[in-house]
Amino acid sequence: MYRSELKYVIDYNTALIIKNRINKFLEYDKNSDENGFYNVRSLYFDDYKNTALNDNLSSQKIRKKYRIRIYNQQGDLIRLEKKIKHDQVGYKKSCLITREQYDSILKNDYMSIMSEANDELLEEFLHYATMVHLKPKVIVVYDRQSFIYPYGTVRITFDHQVKHVMNTVDLFSDHQIGCPTVEEDQIVLEVKYSGYLPIHIKQMIQQSVTPRQSVSKYALSRMRSY
């Protein structure tokens, strides 16, 4: 299902004001801790032409990128994801992969797991990776506070301490060195919804933010890591 996605870079005080407004109507994501937080680590892939990066920087209407994501630095839930952007809307496909499959992908050993690919997305990724020489490019790390509107598909997230890892592309490395992708006092606010955004939620956010921005944590991280 296609979703609209609004993004803003805001400061801590603005984030606090918005959170105080929306927490009367929205609830924490059920997978978060008691304060609504969980840690996200995403490993992004690109080809030898840096197509995903260049498509983003040039604002191509149709673009895609692949990533592998884990939560709270744990290996029990490893997701392969494909994000597709079509003008102002997009959608995401995902599947679970095993730690063994992850290790093979990290080594660019796509052929060894081709025969055991038991999901359409994994099979697509392996074929595409082999064809265009996809390689791991950058890890993006942040602490996400996530709010869910119980009536519909609205999700509002605040990404704190957004960093990119400079010294490794292994999500499970114990020696990651992170560098800020945005200023340390800045927070990336994302508003995601299908169909329409309820007017009272829209007003609570727009009272405090500037017009929507084009913010890609992946593109910013790649540019900062050069």
Phi and psi restraints in degrees (value plus and minus 20) as a CYANA .aco file:
   2 TYR   PHI     -91.0   -51.0
   2 TYR   PSI     121.8   161.8
   3 ARG   PHI    -149.2  -109.2
   3 ARG   PSI     127.9   167.9
   4 SER   PHI    -105.3   -65.3
   4 SER   PSI     129.4   169.4
   5 GLU   PHI    -161.1  -121.1
   5 GLU   PSI      96.0   136.0
   6 LEU   PHI    -124.7   -84.7
   6 LEU   PSI     115.1   155.1
   7 LYS   PHI    -149.1  -109.1
   7 LYS   PSI     124.3   164.3
   8 TYR   PHI    -165.1  -125.1
   8 TYR   PSI     128.6   168.6
   9 VAL   PHI    -126.8   -86.8
   9 VAL   PSI     100.0   140.0
  10 ILE   PHI    -149.9  -109.9
  10 ILE   PSI     147.0   187.0
  11 ASP   PHI    -111.7   -71.7
  11 ASP   PSI     153.8   193.8
  12 TYR   PHI     -82.6   -42.6
  12 TYR   PSI     -62.9   -22.9
  13 ASN   PHI     -85.3   -45.3
  13 ASN   PSI     -59.5   -19.5
  14 THR   PHI     -84.2   -44.2
  14 THR   PSI     -61.5   -21.5
  15 ALA   PHI     -80.8   -40.8
  15 ALA   PSI     -61.2   -21.2
  16 LEU   PHI     -84.3   -44.3
  16 LEU   PSI     -60.4   -20.4
  17 ILE   PHI     -82.4   -42.4
  17 ILE   PSI     -66.1   -26.1
  18 ILE   PHI     -86.0   -46.0
  18 ILE   PSI     -61.6   -21.6
  19 LYS   PHI     -81.3   -41.3
  19 LYS   PSI     -61.4   -21.4
  20 ASN   PHI     -84.5   -44.5
  20 ASN   PSI     -47.7    -7.7
  21 ARG   PHI     -97.7   -57.7
  21 ARG   PSI     -67.8   -27.8
  22 ILE   PHI    -100.2   -60.2
  22 ILE   PSI     -40.9    -0.9
  23 ASN   PHI     -89.4   -49.4
  23 ASN   PSI     -27.1    12.9
  24 LYS   PHI    -100.7   -60.7
  24 LYS   PSI     -38.7     1.3
  25 PHE   PHI    -139.9   -99.9
  25 PHE   PSI     -43.2    -3.2
  26 LEU   PHI    -134.0   -94.0
  26 LEU   PSI     137.4   177.4
  27 GLU   PHI    -140.2  -100.2
  27 GLU   PSI     140.0   180.0
  28 TYR   PHI     -85.2   -45.2
  28 TYR   PSI     129.2   169.2
  29 ASP   PHI     -75.8   -35.8
  29 ASP   PSI     117.1   157.1
  30 LYS   PHI     -85.3   -45.3
  30 LYS   PSI     -38.8     1.2
  31 ASN   PHI    -111.5   -71.5
  31 ASN   PSI     -17.5    22.5
  32 SER   PHI    -113.4   -73.4
  32 SER   PSI     154.7   194.7
  33 ASP   PHI    -101.5   -61.5
  33 ASP   PSI    -190.4  -150.4
  34 GLU   PHI     -86.2   -46.2
  34 GLU   PSI     -37.2     2.8
  35 ASN   PHI    -124.2   -84.2
  35 ASN   PSI     -11.2    28.8
  36 GLY   PHI      67.1   107.1
  36 GLY   PSI     -11.2    28.8
  37 PHE   PHI    -122.3   -82.3
  37 PHE   PSI     130.9   170.9
  38 TYR   PHI    -171.3  -131.3
  38 TYR   PSI     135.2   175.2
  39 ASN   PHI    -111.9   -71.9
  39 ASN   PSI     118.2   158.2
  40 VAL   PHI    -140.9  -100.9
  40 VAL   PSI     112.5   152.5
  41 ARG   PHI    -148.6  -108.6
  41 ARG   PSI     103.8   143.8
  42 SER   PHI    -145.5  -105.5
  42 SER   PSI     110.5   150.5
  43 LEU   PHI    -123.3   -83.3
  43 LEU   PSI      99.1   139.1
  44 TYR   PHI    -120.5   -80.5
  44 TYR   PSI     128.1   168.1
  45 PHE   PHI    -136.4   -96.4
  45 PHE   PSI     132.0   172.0
  46 ASP   PHI    -172.6  -132.6
  46 ASP   PSI     145.4   185.4
  47 ASP   PHI    -112.9   -72.9
  47 ASP   PSI    -196.4  -156.4
  48 TYR   PHI     -89.4   -49.4
  48 TYR   PSI     -37.3     2.7
  49 LYS   PHI    -112.5   -72.5
  49 LYS   PSI     -22.0    18.0
  50 ASN   PHI      35.9    75.9
  50 ASN   PSI      26.4    66.4
  51 THR   PHI     -82.5   -42.5
  51 THR   PSI     -65.9   -25.9
  52 ALA   PHI     -81.5   -41.5
  52 ALA   PSI     -61.3   -21.3
  53 LEU   PHI     -87.1   -47.1
  53 LEU   PSI     -69.3   -29.3
  54 ASN   PHI     -86.7   -46.7
  54 ASN   PSI     -55.9   -15.9
  55 ASP   PHI     -83.2   -43.2
  55 ASP   PSI     -57.3   -17.3
  56 ASN   PHI     -88.6   -48.6
  56 ASN   PSI     -66.2   -26.2
  57 LEU   PHI     -85.5   -45.5
  57 LEU   PSI     -50.8   -10.8
  58 SER   PHI    -114.3   -74.3
  58 SER   PSI     -14.7    25.3
  59 SER   PHI      36.4    76.4
  59 SER   PSI      24.5    64.5
  60 GLN   PHI     -79.9   -39.9
  60 GLN   PSI     119.9   159.9
  61 LYS   PHI     -86.3   -46.3
  61 LYS   PSI     -56.7   -16.7
  62 ILE   PHI    -138.6   -98.6
  62 ILE   PSI     101.6   141.6
  63 ARG   PHI    -171.3  -131.3
  63 ARG   PSI     143.7   183.7
  64 LYS   PHI    -167.1  -127.1
  64 LYS   PSI     139.3   179.3
  65 LYS   PHI    -174.1  -134.1
  65 LYS   PSI     134.3   174.3
  66 TYR   PHI    -133.0   -93.0
  66 TYR   PSI     127.1   167.1
  67 ARG   PHI    -171.7  -131.7
  67 ARG   PSI     141.2   181.2
  68 ILE   PHI    -138.4   -98.4
  68 ILE   PSI     114.2   154.2
  69 ARG   PHI    -149.9  -109.9
  69 ARG   PSI     119.9   159.9
  70 ILE   PHI    -148.1  -108.1
  70 ILE   PSI     144.2   184.2
  71 TYR   PHI    -145.0  -105.0
  71 TYR   PSI     117.9   157.9
  72 ASN   PHI      33.9    73.9
  72 ASN   PSI      11.6    51.6
  73 GLN   PHI      39.9    79.9
  73 GLN   PSI       5.4    45.4
  74 GLN   PHI    -125.0   -85.0
  74 GLN   PSI     131.8   171.8
  75 GLY   PHI    -123.6   -83.6
  75 GLY   PSI     -10.9    29.1
  76 ASP   PHI    -103.2   -63.2
  76 ASP   PSI     -31.8     8.2
  77 LEU   PHI    -158.5  -118.5
  77 LEU   PSI      78.9   118.9
  78 ILE   PHI    -134.1   -94.1
  78 ILE   PSI      98.7   138.7
  79 ARG   PHI    -130.4   -90.4
  79 ARG   PSI     110.5   150.5
  80 LEU   PHI    -112.8   -72.8
  80 LEU   PSI     110.1   150.1
  81 GLU   PHI    -152.2  -112.2
  81 GLU   PSI     126.6   166.6
  82 LYS   PHI    -142.2  -102.2
  82 LYS   PSI     102.5   142.5
  83 LYS   PHI    -126.2   -86.2
  83 LYS   PSI     106.4   146.4
  84 ILE   PHI    -135.0   -95.0
  84 ILE   PSI     108.5   148.5
  85 LYS   PHI    -134.2   -94.2
  85 LYS   PSI     108.6   148.6
  86 HIS   PHI    -147.4  -107.4
  86 HIS   PSI      76.6   116.6
  87 ASP   PHI      39.2    79.2
  87 ASP   PSI    -135.2   -95.2
  88 GLN   PHI    -114.8   -74.8
  88 GLN   PSI     -20.7    19.3
  89 VAL   PHI    -146.9  -106.9
  89 VAL   PSI     146.2   186.2
  90 GLY   PHI    -179.6  -139.6
  90 GLY   PSI     154.7   194.7
  91 TYR   PHI    -168.7  -128.7
  91 TYR   PSI     146.0   186.0
  92 LYS   PHI    -150.5  -110.5
  92 LYS   PSI     115.5   155.5
  93 LYS   PHI    -132.2   -92.2
  93 LYS   PSI     124.2   164.2
  94 SER   PHI    -168.4  -128.4
  94 SER   PSI     138.0   178.0
  95 CYS   PHI    -172.4  -132.4
  95 CYS   PSI     138.6   178.6
  96 LEU   PHI    -106.5   -66.5
  96 LEU   PSI     122.8   162.8
  97 ILE   PHI    -146.5  -106.5
  97 ILE   PSI     140.6   180.6
  98 THR   PHI    -105.7   -65.7
  98 THR   PSI     146.0   186.0
  99 ARG   PHI     -84.0   -44.0
  99 ARG   PSI     -55.6   -15.6
 100 GLU   PHI     -85.5   -45.5
 100 GLU   PSI     -61.7   -21.7
 101 GLN   PHI     -84.6   -44.6
 101 GLN   PSI     -60.8   -20.8
 102 TYR   PHI     -79.1   -39.1
 102 TYR   PSI     -66.7   -26.7
 103 ASP   PHI     -80.5   -40.5
 103 ASP   PSI     -59.4   -19.4
 104 SER   PHI     -87.0   -47.0
 104 SER   PSI     -61.4   -21.4
 105 ILE   PHI     -83.5   -43.5
 105 ILE   PSI     -61.7   -21.7
 106 LEU   PHI     -81.0   -41.0
 106 LEU   PSI     -50.7   -10.7
 107 LYS   PHI    -109.6   -69.6
 107 LYS   PSI     -11.2    28.8
 108 ASN   PHI      39.1    79.1
 108 ASN   PSI       6.1    46.1
 109 ASP   PHI    -116.6   -76.6
 109 ASP   PSI      49.7    89.7
 110 TYR   PHI     -94.3   -54.3
 110 TYR   PSI     -53.9   -13.9
 111 MET   PHI     -87.2   -47.2
 111 MET   PSI     -51.1   -11.1
 112 SER   PHI     -87.0   -47.0
 112 SER   PSI     -42.5    -2.5
 113 ILE   PHI    -131.5   -91.5
 113 ILE   PSI     -14.5    25.5
 114 MET   PHI     -79.8   -39.8
 114 MET   PSI     -62.9   -22.9
 115 SER   PHI     -90.4   -50.4
 115 SER   PSI     -42.2    -2.2
 116 GLU   PHI    -120.9   -80.9
 116 GLU   PSI     -13.9    26.1
 117 ALA   PHI     -85.3   -45.3
 117 ALA   PSI      95.3   135.3
 118 ASN   PHI    -131.8   -91.8
 118 ASN   PSI      -0.4    39.6
 119 ASP   PHI    -159.6  -119.6
 119 ASP   PSI     122.6   162.6
 120 GLU   PHI     -80.4   -40.4
 120 GLU   PSI     -61.0   -21.0
 121 LEU   PHI     -87.3   -47.3
 121 LEU   PSI     -63.5   -23.5
 122 LEU   PHI     -81.2   -41.2
 122 LEU   PSI     -63.9   -23.9
 123 GLU   PHI     -82.2   -42.2
 123 GLU   PSI     -63.5   -23.5
 124 GLU   PHI     -80.4   -40.4
 124 GLU   PSI     -66.0   -26.0
 125 PHE   PHI     -79.9   -39.9
 125 PHE   PSI     -65.7   -25.7
 126 LEU   PHI     -84.0   -44.0
 126 LEU   PSI     -62.5   -22.5
 127 HIS   PHI     -85.3   -45.3
 127 HIS   PSI     -65.0   -25.0
 128 TYR   PHI     -86.3   -46.3
 128 TYR   PSI     -61.0   -21.0
 129 ALA   PHI     -81.9   -41.9
 129 ALA   PSI     -59.5   -19.5
 130 THR   PHI     -88.3   -48.3
 130 THR   PSI     -60.0   -20.0
 131 MET   PHI     -88.8   -48.8
 131 MET   PSI     -62.9   -22.9
 132 VAL   PHI    -130.5   -90.5
 132 VAL   PSI     -11.9    28.1
 133 HIS   PHI      40.9    80.9
 133 HIS   PSI      32.1    72.1
 134 LEU   PHI     -81.8   -41.8
 134 LEU   PSI     121.5   161.5
 135 LYS   PHI    -159.2  -119.2
 135 LYS   PSI     132.8   172.8
 136 PRO   PHI     -83.5   -43.5
 136 PRO   PSI     113.8   153.8
 137 LYS   PHI    -135.1   -95.1
 137 LYS   PSI     -65.3   -25.3
 138 VAL   PHI    -179.6  -139.6
 138 VAL   PSI     126.5   166.5
 139 ILE   PHI    -121.0   -81.0
 139 ILE   PSI     112.9   152.9
 140 VAL   PHI    -134.9   -94.9
 140 VAL   PSI     111.3   151.3
 141 VAL   PHI    -147.0  -107.0
 141 VAL   PSI     119.0   159.0
 142 TYR   PHI    -182.7  -142.7
 142 TYR   PSI     143.1   183.1
 143 ASP   PHI    -120.7   -80.7
 143 ASP   PSI      99.8   139.8
 144 ARG   PHI    -125.8   -85.8
 144 ARG   PSI     109.8   149.8
 145 GLN   PHI    -125.7   -85.7
 145 GLN   PSI     102.1   142.1
 146 SER   PHI    -141.7  -101.7
 146 SER   PSI     111.3   151.3
 147 PHE   PHI    -137.0   -97.0
 147 PHE   PSI     118.6   158.6
 148 ILE   PHI    -139.9   -99.9
 148 ILE   PSI     112.4   152.4
 149 TYR   PHI    -106.5   -66.5
 149 TYR   PSI     101.0   141.0
 150 PRO   PHI     -88.0   -48.0
 150 PRO   PSI     -33.7     6.3
 151 TYR   PHI    -134.2   -94.2
 151 TYR   PSI      66.1   106.1
 152 GLY   PHI     103.3   143.3
 152 GLY   PSI    -171.1  -131.1
 153 THR   PHI    -140.7  -100.7
 153 THR   PSI       1.1    41.1
 154 VAL   PHI     -99.0   -59.0
 154 VAL   PSI     110.5   150.5
 155 ARG   PHI    -151.2  -111.2
 155 ARG   PSI     109.2   149.2
 156 ILE   PHI    -140.3  -100.3
 156 ILE   PSI     104.8   144.8
 157 THR   PHI    -145.5  -105.5
 157 THR   PSI     126.4   166.4
 158 PHE   PHI    -140.7  -100.7
 158 PHE   PSI      93.3   133.3
 159 ASP   PHI    -118.8   -78.8
 159 ASP   PSI      93.2   133.2
 160 HIS   PHI    -119.9   -79.9
 160 HIS   PSI     131.2   171.2
 161 GLN   PHI      32.9    72.9
 161 GLN   PSI      32.4    72.4
 162 VAL   PHI     -93.2   -53.2
 162 VAL   PSI     101.4   141.4
 163 LYS   PHI    -154.8  -114.8
 163 LYS   PSI     139.1   179.1
 164 HIS   PHI    -138.8   -98.8
 164 HIS   PSI     126.5   166.5
 165 VAL   PHI    -111.5   -71.5
 165 VAL   PSI     111.1   151.1
 166 MET   PHI    -115.1   -75.1
 166 MET   PSI     -46.0    -6.0
 167 ASN   PHI    -130.8   -90.8
 167 ASN   PSI     -21.5    18.5
 168 THR   PHI    -179.3  -139.3
 168 THR   PSI     138.9   178.9
 169 VAL   PHI    -136.2   -96.2
 169 VAL   PSI      -1.4    38.6
 170 ASP   PHI    -116.7   -76.7
 170 ASP   PSI      95.4   135.4
 171 LEU   PHI     -79.2   -39.2
 171 LEU   PSI     -46.8    -6.8
 172 PHE   PHI    -120.6   -80.6
 172 PHE   PSI     -11.9    28.1
 173 SER   PHI     -85.3   -45.3
 173 SER   PSI     118.7   158.7
 174 ASP   PHI    -107.2   -67.2
 174 ASP   PSI     -17.7    22.3
 175 HIS   PHI    -146.4  -106.4
 175 HIS   PSI      20.5    60.5
 176 GLN   PHI     -95.1   -55.1
 176 GLN   PSI     115.6   155.6
 177 ILE   PHI    -130.5   -90.5
 177 ILE   PSI      92.1   132.1
 178 GLY   PHI    -119.6   -79.6
 178 GLY   PSI     121.0   161.0
 179 CYS   PHI    -142.3  -102.3
 179 CYS   PSI     123.4   163.4
 180 PRO   PHI     -79.6   -39.6
 180 PRO   PSI     113.6   153.6
 181 THR   PHI    -109.9   -69.9
 181 THR   PSI     -57.4   -17.4
 182 VAL   PHI    -139.4   -99.4
 182 VAL   PSI     149.9   189.9
 183 GLU   PHI     -77.4   -37.4
 183 GLU   PSI     126.4   166.4
 184 GLU   PHI     -82.9   -42.9
 184 GLU   PSI     -43.2    -3.2
 185 ASP   PHI    -115.0   -75.0
 185 ASP   PSI     -11.1    28.9
 186 GLN   PHI    -122.7   -82.7
 186 GLN   PSI     129.4   169.4
 187 ILE   PHI    -149.0  -109.0
 187 ILE   PSI     118.1   158.1
 188 VAL   PHI    -113.3   -73.3
 188 VAL   PSI      97.1   137.1
 189 LEU   PHI    -118.3   -78.3
 189 LEU   PSI     109.3   149.3
 190 GLU   PHI    -146.7  -106.7
 190 GLU   PSI     113.9   153.9
 191 VAL   PHI    -139.2   -99.2
 191 VAL   PSI      96.3   136.3
 192 LYS   PHI    -140.6  -100.6
 192 LYS   PSI     117.6   157.6
 193 TYR   PHI    -182.4  -142.4
 193 TYR   PSI     135.9   175.9
 194 SER   PHI    -129.2   -89.2
 194 SER   PSI     121.9   161.9
 195 GLY   PHI      59.8    99.8
 195 GLY   PSI    -118.0   -78.0
 196 TYR   PHI    -156.6  -116.6
 196 TYR   PSI     136.7   176.7
 197 LEU   PHI    -120.0   -80.0
 197 LEU   PSI      99.3   139.3
 198 PRO   PHI     -71.4   -31.4
 198 PRO   PSI     117.2   157.2
 199 ILE   PHI     -80.4   -40.4
 199 ILE   PSI     -56.3   -16.3
 200 HIS   PHI     -90.0   -50.0
 200 HIS   PSI     -52.2   -12.2
 201 ILE   PHI     -92.1   -52.1
 201 ILE   PSI     -63.3   -23.3
 202 LYS   PHI     -77.0   -37.0
 202 LYS   PSI     -64.0   -24.0
 203 GLN   PHI     -87.2   -47.2
 203 GLN   PSI     -57.5   -17.5
 204 MET   PHI     -84.0   -44.0
 204 MET   PSI     -50.2   -10.2
 205 ILE   PHI    -105.0   -65.0
 205 ILE   PSI     -68.1   -28.1
 206 GLN   PHI     -90.0   -50.0
 206 GLN   PSI     -35.4     4.6
 207 GLN   PHI     -83.7   -43.7
 207 GLN   PSI     -43.7    -3.7
 208 SER   PHI    -139.8   -99.8
 208 SER   PSI     -26.1    13.9
 209 VAL   PHI    -137.4   -97.4
 209 VAL   PSI     138.2   178.2
 210 THR   PHI     -97.3   -57.3
 210 THR   PSI     153.0   193.0
 211 PRO   PHI     -73.8   -33.8
 211 PRO   PSI     132.6   172.6
 212 ARG   PHI     -73.0   -33.0
 212 ARG   PSI     130.3   170.3
 213 GLN   PHI    -141.2  -101.2
 213 GLN   PSI     140.1   180.1
 214 SER   PHI    -112.9   -72.9
 214 SER   PSI      82.1   122.1
 215 VAL   PHI    -142.5  -102.5
 215 VAL   PSI      97.1   137.1
 216 SER   PHI    -139.4   -99.4
 216 SER   PSI      91.9   131.9
 217 LYS   PHI     -81.3   -41.3
 217 LYS   PSI     -54.3   -14.3
 218 TYR   PHI     -84.6   -44.6
 218 TYR   PSI     -72.0   -32.0
 219 ALA   PHI     -83.4   -43.4
 219 ALA   PSI     -63.0   -23.0
 220 LEU   PHI     -81.3   -41.3
 220 LEU   PSI     -61.0   -21.0
 221 SER   PHI     -86.7   -46.7
 221 SER   PSI     -60.9   -20.9
 222 ARG   PHI     -83.8   -43.8
 222 ARG   PSI     -63.4   -23.4
 223 MET   PHI     -86.7   -46.7
 223 MET   PSI     -56.6   -16.6
 224 ARG   PHI     -95.8   -55.8
 224 ARG   PSI     -40.9    -0.9
 225 SER   PHI    -108.0   -68.0
 225 SER   PSI     -25.1    14.9
